[in-house]
Every structure is written in C-alpha cells, then in structure tokens.
C-alpha cells in the first residue's frame, strides 16, 4: 500500500488562481461541446454559408426564425463558439456589431452542399454529443468499478445493452442509430481527395485493391476515378452491400472480414481497426494477409488511422487522445501508438511496415507480408546452401542471367568488377525487373566515395579503393562514376536513399 500523505504542497497565489481557471475549463468543456451541438441543430453554419459567408446577429435571428427575446442569449453562444474557433467574428463598420463568418471548422459543418470534396460533419457532431453517448461517458466511474468478464463491454454497451453500430441498436433508438451511421459515413469519407493528392504514390502500380468496410463505395469510387486501371472491390456486411450502387464502377462483395477478404494486390483498412480490440485486429489483419500476394509482387495492407503521439503538437495530440476516449466509452476498440501498431503487425505475421504520410491527426501506414527472396550465386556456393525453404536458391552466373523479380539487390558486389563488367551485370539486372511504375528497381549497397562524411570516413573509402586496386580488377566509385555506369546500362534514374557509415544505399530505376 502507498503511504498516506499527511500534508499537501500549497500552491502559490498565482498557481492557485490559474488552477481555478483550469478547473473551470476542464469541468465545463462539455458546454463547449453542447454549444457546438446547438449550433449544428439550429443550422448556424449552413445559414452563414447561405447568406454569403457573413452574417450579423440580426441576420441569424431572422434566418433562424428565433424569438427576439433570445437575441442576447444567441450573442453569448456565438461568443464562446468564436473563442473556441468554430466561427470567426469581425466588427461591422456600419452597425458596430459582430459580423460572423465561417472558419475551416464550421465549413465542414455546412449542410446541403453538393461537392465531391465536401462531406458535412453535421451528423458526426450530433452522434458523438447525443444523450446516449453522453450517458455512457457519465457512467465511466461506475463502469471502472464493475468486475466484468472479458471480453469487457464498453460503457456504452454495458449501459444500453448493445454495442454502437450493432444490429440491435435500432431497437434501442432508431433515430439515434440512423444519426450514428450517417455520422460514421461522413467522418470516414472526409478527406478522401486529400489522401489521393498527398499519398497518390501508394496506389501507383496497383492492379487491384479491396476496401474493407468500404460502405457505399465512396472511397473506392474516388480511387477508381483517379486511377482507372485499379480494379476496386468493396467488402462490407450484407445489409450495407444491399444498398450499394449497381453501376459497375466498383465491385461489391457481401461478407465478414473476420472470415475472408477477397483476394487483391492490396487491402485497405480506412478507419476500421480502431473499432476493434487488439485480438480482433490480429484476426482481421491475418485475413488481410491471406488475401494479398508477397511483398515483391506488390502485396500490402494500407491502413489509414490515428497513430497516437505528441510529435504533431499539443492540439493534435489532445485530439488523438480524445478520439481514444471516444473509442473506450463507445466501443471495444482503441486508438493506438506506433508501438501498439507494430505489435499488431508482428502478431499477425507481417514482416515490415512503414508510416508513409502523416495527414493531420491520422497516418497512412503500409504493412507488408514476407518477400519472396531468391539467392543467385555460383553452383559451388549454392550446393552448400540451407534447404529449409525460407529463401529460394538458384545456381547461376549474374553475367548471363538474373532470376526475374520486382527488385534485384547487389550488396557489396560491384566494387569487385571493372566498369565494363559492371555494365554487363547491371544490364542483366535491368532485364530481370519490371518497369519503375510496377516497383522495378535495383538496390545497390556499396561505397560512394566523397568527402562529405568527413576526413576519417573519406580516408577509409580511399583505402578501400586501394584495396580493390591492389587485389582485384574492381574499384570503389564516386557518385559520378556510379551515374556513368547506370546510364551506360540503360537505367533512367537513380537515388541515394541513405548513407550508412562509409557506404550508401542506392536505388536505380529502369
């Protein structure tokens, strides 16, 4: 047991006054949420938009048909919403009153606008601030005290008898269920165009993709519009697929991602896994892994979700943590840190992952299955190779042929050979790989001579070149030397990806 403290540190006067203000803020934040809910219910963002983007208090009173006696109260509501960044306000030069305008936040609350990139978040606000969600949060302390059998139900499920988004939820409140589902769809569809603009490279070279829990196919349809060559399949529950369009732009499959995922080159989980426990996420990811080819054939799982961490600053970090609290109160899921994600990938059998891009509070992650690796070497070497099936072994001569694959690696190889021989080797490598837009590349790990790493590293590189000159027909090379080899072998471009001590990792593209 922890020792009981008989005394307490007394704050200074300044600390005490600040603590009191902080206490007010934290205790009363629910009024900020309810003020936002009120503005959405009244239609204030849509009204300001309809009035040309600016509205005075009398304008709002008239357009919203509010009783005149409520004008001072509306003024106070707008004041707190301006302070919290929902709206902005300028002084009206004629009347001297406030002239309210939309901010980026209130623009995404405007309803009734028909635009590809506009998905009103009205129902998201109404859903998460609903009495049902608020009641679940109010019962947190009681929920913590209960000794519940695993799998532990969320406070929402424990209170209402059914999980949110469950088939039983409409029996509890049909209107709430409709609002919650509309809010989920709007929330998930927000920012699709941004993802395609900022992360388009992750879709290049793909021939097929399955969008798990893709709903009505809004994301998949946007993807096909941007990349017509990709065959997109949407997997969702039968009740969702039954309402899907039948125009043939994307394919729809009714099913359950816990049991099977349609085969494709890539599988996308956009804002899916945060609804599920770690155990369930591993089951889902395992099914996704079964559906895709090896990494060297372009197989990957694309995950778009929150990666909790303070690197984006305190506001984004707080937003991520609040979204995690939303998951804890209303679902059995969680928002996760990078370490949490890594554990899931390892447990599901993935070999590697990469955070491709940070998009606001979310990230785009690629998780990769195993790579089919082939080792090419002389027969005398291959004869002694292991036969455990982990990698494939081919006896041969890289001057004559290189086994076909998406990438070829030459690790500490070319420095043993003359320029003429290097061109022959690189030419064979180029024949073995597909075009660049299909992921084709040659990976070279070798020295790139240059003084940029300092005198000690530079001297080490030059001594290694002397070693080559004395004992082989090869050489260590400068970047210019490498460039000449790549051009002569018919490659179009190259990139020094990383400097590793005295060596570099180079990617060469056909």
Residue, then its C-alpha position, 0 to 999 in steps of 0.5 A: x500500500x502507498x503511504x498516506x500523505x499527511x500534508x499537501x504542497x500549497x500552491x502559490x497565489x498565482x498557481x492557485x488562481x490559474x488552477x481555478x481557471x483550469x478547473x473551470x475549463x476542464x469541468x465545463x468543456x462539455x458546454x463547449x461541446x453542447x454549444x457546438x451541438x446547438x449550433x449544428x441543430x439550429x443550422x448556424x453554419x449552413x445559414x452563414x454559408x447561405x447568406x454569403x459567408x457573413x452574417x450579423x446577429x440580426x441576420x441569424x435571428x431572422x434566418x433562424x426564425x428565433x424569438x427576439x427575446x433570445x437575441x442576447x442569449x444567441x450573442x453569448x453562444x456565438x461568443x464562446x463558439x468564436x473563442x473556441x474557433x468554430x466561427x470567426x467574428x469581425x466588427x461591422x463598420x456600419x452597425x458596430x456589431x459582430x459580423x460572423x463568418x465561417x472558419x475551416x471548422x464550421x465549413x465542414x459543418x455546412x449542410x446541403x452542399x453538393x461537392x465531391x470534396x465536401x462531406x458535412x460533419x453535421x451528423x458526426x457532431x450530433x452522434x458523438x454529443x447525443x444523450x446516449x453517448x453522453x450517458x455512457x461517458x457519465x457512467x465511466x466511474x461506475x463502469x471502472x468499478x464493475x468486475x466484468x468478464x472479458x471480453x469487457x463491454x464498453x460503457x456504452x454497451x454495458x449501459x444500453x445493452x448493445x454495442x454502437x453500430x450493432x444490429x440491435x441498436x435500432x431497437x434501442x433508438x432508431x433515430x439515434x442509430x440512423x444519426x450514428x451511421x450517417x455520422x460514421x459515413x461522413x467522418x470516414x469519407x472526409x478527406x478522401x481527395x486529400x489522401x489521393x493528392x498527398x499519398x497518390x504514390x501508394x496506389x501507383x502500380x496497383x492492379x487491384x485493391x479491396x476496401x474493407x468496410x468500404x460502405x457505399x463505395x465512396x472511397x473506392x469510387x474516388x480511387x477508381x476515378x483517379x486511377x482507372x486501371x485499379x480494379x476496386x472491390x468493396x467488402x462490407x456486411x450484407x445489409x450495407x452491400x444491399x444498398x450499394x450502387x449497381x453501376x459497375x464502377x466498383x465491385x461489391x462483395x457481401x461478407x465478414x472480414x473476420x472470415x475472408x477478404x477477397x483476394x487483391x494486390x492490396x487491402x485497405x483498412x480506412x478507419x476500421x481497426x480502431x473499432x476493434x480490440x487488439x485480438x480482433x485486429x490480429x484476426x482481421x489483419x491475418x485475413x488481410x494477409x491471406x488475401x494479398x500476394x508477397x511483398x515483391x509482387x506488390x502485396x500490402x495492407x494500407x491502413x489509414x488511422x490515428x497513430x497516437x503521439x505528441x510529435x504533431x503538437x499539443x492540439x493534435x495530440x489532445x485530439x488523438x487522445x480524445x478520439x481514444x476516449x471516444x473509442x473506450x466509452x463507445x466501443x471495444x476498440x482503441x486508438x493506438x501508438x506506433x508501438x501498439x501498431x507494430x505489435x499488431x503487425x508482428x502478431x499477425x505475421x507481417x514482416x515490415x511496415x512503414x508510416x508513409x504520410x502523416x495527414x493531420x491527426x491520422x497516418x497512412x501506414x503500409x504493412x507488408x507480408x514476407x518477400x519472396x527472396x531468391x539467392x543467385x550465386x555460383x553452383x559451388x556456393x549454392x550446393x552448400x546452401x540451407x534447404x529449409x525453404x525460407x529463401x529460394x536458391x538458384x545456381x547461376x552466373x549474374x553475367x548471363x542471367x538474373x532470376x526475374x523479380x520486382x527488385x534485384x539487390x547487389x550488396x557489396x558486389x560491384x566494387x569487385x568488377x571493372x566498369x565494363x563488367x559492371x555494365x554487363x551485370x547491371x544490364x542483366x539486372x535491368x532485364x530481370x525487373x519490371x518497369x519503375x511504375x510496377x516497383x522495378x528497381x535495383x538496390x545497390x549497397x556499396x561505397x560512394x566515395x566523397x568527402x562529405x562524411x568527413x576526413x576519417x570516413x573519406x580516408x577509409x573509402x580511399x583505402x578501400x579503393x586501394x584495396x580493390x586496386x591492389x587485389x582485384x580488377x574492381x574499384x570503389x566509385x564516386x557518385x559520378x562514376x556510379x551515374x556513368x555506369x547506370x546510364x551506360x546500362x540503360x537505367x533512367x534514374x537513380x537515388x541515394x536513399x541513405x548513407x550508412x557509415x562509409x557506404x550508401x544505399x542506392x536505388x536505380x530505376x529502369 
